[in-house]
């Protein structure tokens, strides 16, 4: 037989360069519940004996991912997390693997070297069936392993929930403070806003004591607000004035209010923009509106960053989010560079 040529080494295709994009990226807004690959979630579900409503893997993928045909608003989007992905991650072994896999994949796939990953530990303990400290320790083990293996910087943000009562949210804050020297870097407030309730300043004030406690203990703070079409900029204004947050998740509605943008600029509060997520949840009607929103922020000196929110659930990564905005003519190379410089400066992983 004639000698065969050696097989050339496998080379992954280079991704197209993006003007202004740094070599290594910073992600500030990523939920563990939406960032674990479906095949890993599928294995986790079977490992735990979770009864699924589908038997076929590809039907399962449809179950745990978002698309504009089935997701019409934020509630539809959150239902995927609450009904399936968070439930599947609800064991120490599952959350440890979830945290590790998310951090490792984003580093390998999109060169994200600084990452803040958020989740609600109370939504991983099956309503008290699992020990909360075991859940948190497991998440921190996953964090430690990923940072050790890949040399990345990463930290966890604990989400409070608007739908939880005060006692439950207070426990989450106490746990965040207890584990801040192990890798917990901040708290968040998440969940659907309703104009009648959540935008009332007196209602937002019910979280003020918890946010003050976290801040005084050295934690940083962010909040989901201004991400639904039926709300307005009052949620953003209340978050800054009442809760004194460092950053705001989404904050799209602030573009409708000169007052809100003035407050954001003067207080130095940074917005965590998640383009594909905002398109799926109808926070914006399309890329044209997204362009108008980000254009207003640039004109008014409002600092913002680009993030994913939920990579696998949305079929995206951080590079794709930037590509989306650059190709649509929404961001220039200078804008991209500025966004990632802002992300580095606003990261909770940096001393303040």
PyMOL commands that set and color helices and strands:
alter all, ss='L'
color gray80, all
select helices_A, chain A and resi 32-34+38-47+57-64+74-88+92-110+121-124+126-128+132-150+166-178+180-182+201-216+234-243+252-256+258-267+275-280+287-299+311-314+318-327+333-346
alter helices_A, ss='H'
color red, helices_A
select strands_A, chain A and resi 25-31+112-119+153-161+184-190+220-221+224-225+247-250+270-273+304-306
alter strands_A, ss='S'
color yellow, strands_A
deselect
rebuild
show_as cartoon
